[in-house]
Amino acid sequence: MKYHVSLRLRLAAVFLLFCLLFPQAAVHAENDAAPPELSVSAPSALLMEVSTGTVLYEKNSHEILRPASITKIMTLILIFDAIANNQITLNDTVTVSEYASSMGGSQVFLEAGETQTVDTMIKCISVASANDACASYRSGSHESLCG
């Protein structure tokens, strides 16, 4: 019994010392109902807990914006799925289409008719964010690199 009283006194002393040394922590603990506002510099953002779908934070979540590099990430996901399903390999060749070579924005300046491996195209997409590599076609196929 003496041990429990002594332990409680020590814990209380540590807590008081903590409150004296860090008074802001005690204030935030009392005001838990109002968390501080986040400052996000992006034009929009969404933070969601994946298993429940609960939105934890949103900023301009309903504003329509251009997808930018999200489409490149989706292209990479589709490429990796095709590799995992043995539809393509890293050594398969990819032929650059006329359309792909005319892409604007970020690119690696692929020429129409040029051939590269899937491995090289993955590097072009992931490192250089290359629009032209995303729009290229696999040799002997009418499907895009990601299809």
C-alpha positions as CSV (number, residue, x, y, z in Angstrom):
1,M,0.0,0.0,0.0
2,K,2.8,2.4,0.8
3,Y,4.3,1.6,-2.6
4,H,1.2,2.6,-4.4
5,V,0.9,5.9,-2.5
6,S,4.6,6.7,-3.1
7,L,4.2,5.9,-6.8
8,R,1.1,8.1,-7.1
9,L,3.0,11.0,-5.4
10,R,6.0,10.6,-7.7
11,L,3.7,10.6,-10.8
12,A,1.9,13.7,-9.6
13,A,5.2,15.4,-9.0
14,V,6.4,14.5,-12.5
15,F,3.1,15.8,-14.0
16,L,3.4,19.1,-12.1
17,L,7.0,19.5,-13.1
18,F,6.0,18.8,-16.8
19,C,3.2,21.4,-16.6
20,L,5.6,24.0,-15.1
21,L,8.3,23.3,-17.8
22,F,5.9,23.1,-20.7
23,P,2.8,25.2,-20.0
24,Q,1.7,25.2,-23.7
25,A,1.3,21.4,-23.6
26,A,-1.2,21.7,-20.7
27,V,-3.2,24.4,-22.5
28,H,-3.5,22.2,-25.6
29,A,-4.5,19.2,-23.5
30,E,-7.4,21.2,-22.0
31,N,-8.5,22.5,-25.4
32,D,-8.6,19.1,-27.2
33,A,-12.0,19.9,-28.7
34,A,-10.5,22.5,-31.0
35,P,-7.4,21.3,-32.8
36,P,-5.2,23.9,-34.5
37,E,-6.0,24.6,-38.2
38,L,-3.8,23.0,-40.7
39,S,-1.9,25.2,-43.2
40,V,-1.8,23.4,-46.5
41,S,-0.3,25.3,-49.4
42,A,-1.8,23.1,-52.1
43,P,-4.9,24.4,-53.9
44,S,-6.8,21.4,-52.7
45,A,-6.3,18.4,-50.4
46,L,-8.1,15.4,-49.0
47,L,-7.0,13.2,-46.1
48,M,-9.0,10.0,-45.6
49,E,-8.7,7.1,-43.3
50,V,-8.7,4.3,-45.8
51,S,-10.3,1.4,-43.9
52,T,-13.4,3.5,-42.9
53,G,-13.5,6.1,-45.6
54,T,-13.8,8.8,-43.0
55,V,-12.6,12.2,-44.3
56,L,-10.1,13.6,-41.8
57,Y,-9.3,16.8,-43.6
58,E,-10.4,18.5,-46.8
59,K,-9.6,21.7,-48.5
60,N,-11.5,22.6,-51.7
61,S,-12.3,19.0,-52.2
62,H,-15.2,19.6,-54.6
63,E,-13.3,22.0,-56.8
64,I,-12.6,20.6,-60.3
65,L,-8.9,20.7,-61.1
66,R,-6.8,19.2,-63.9
67,P,-5.3,15.8,-62.8
68,A,-1.7,16.6,-63.8
69,S,0.7,13.9,-62.8
70,I,-1.9,11.7,-61.2
71,T,-2.6,10.3,-64.6
72,K,1.1,9.3,-64.9
73,I,0.9,7.5,-61.5
74,M,-2.2,5.7,-62.8
75,T,-0.3,4.8,-66.0
76,L,2.5,3.3,-63.8
77,I,0.0,1.3,-61.8
78,L,-1.5,-0.1,-64.9
79,I,2.0,-1.0,-66.3
80,F,3.0,-2.7,-63.1
81,D,-0.3,-4.6,-63.1
82,A,0.3,-5.7,-66.7
83,I,3.8,-6.9,-65.7
84,A,2.4,-8.8,-62.6
85,N,-0.2,-10.5,-64.9
86,N,2.5,-11.5,-67.4
87,Q,0.9,-9.4,-70.1
88,I,4.2,-7.5,-70.7
89,T,7.7,-7.7,-69.5
90,L,10.4,-5.1,-68.7
91,N,12.2,-6.2,-71.9
92,D,9.2,-5.8,-74.2
93,T,9.7,-3.0,-76.8
94,V,7.6,0.1,-77.0
95,T,7.2,2.1,-80.2
96,V,6.6,5.8,-79.9
97,S,3.5,6.9,-81.8
98,E,3.1,10.1,-83.8
99,Y,0.6,11.2,-81.2
100,A,3.0,10.5,-78.3
101,S,5.9,12.4,-79.9
102,S,3.7,15.5,-80.3
103,M,2.8,15.6,-76.5
104,G,3.5,18.9,-74.8
105,G,4.4,19.6,-71.2
106,S,7.1,17.5,-69.5
107,Q,8.6,15.0,-71.9
108,V,11.8,13.2,-72.8
109,F,11.5,14.2,-76.5
110,L,10.8,10.7,-77.9
111,E,10.7,10.6,-81.7
112,A,7.8,8.9,-83.6
113,G,8.8,5.4,-84.6
114,E,11.5,5.2,-81.9
115,T,11.6,2.0,-79.8
116,Q,12.4,1.7,-76.2
117,T,12.0,-1.1,-73.6
118,V,9.2,-1.0,-71.0
119,D,11.9,-0.6,-68.4
120,T,13.2,2.5,-70.0
121,M,9.7,4.0,-70.4
122,I,9.0,3.4,-66.7
123,K,12.1,5.3,-65.9
124,C,11.1,8.1,-68.3
125,I,7.6,8.3,-66.7
126,S,8.7,8.1,-63.0
127,V,11.9,10.2,-63.2
128,A,11.1,12.8,-65.9
129,S,7.3,12.7,-65.6
130,A,7.3,12.2,-69.4
131,N,3.9,12.7,-71.1
132,D,5.3,11.2,-74.4
133,A,6.4,8.0,-72.7
134,C,2.9,7.6,-71.2
135,A,1.2,7.8,-74.6
136,S,3.6,5.4,-76.5
137,Y,2.5,2.1,-77.9
138,R,3.8,-1.5,-77.4
139,S,5.3,-2.9,-80.6
140,G,3.0,-5.3,-82.4
141,S,0.0,-4.1,-80.5
142,H,-2.6,-1.4,-80.8
143,E,-2.8,-1.0,-77.1
144,S,-1.2,1.9,-75.3
145,L,1.7,1.1,-72.9
146,C,-0.6,1.1,-70.0
147,G,-3.3,-1.0,-71.6
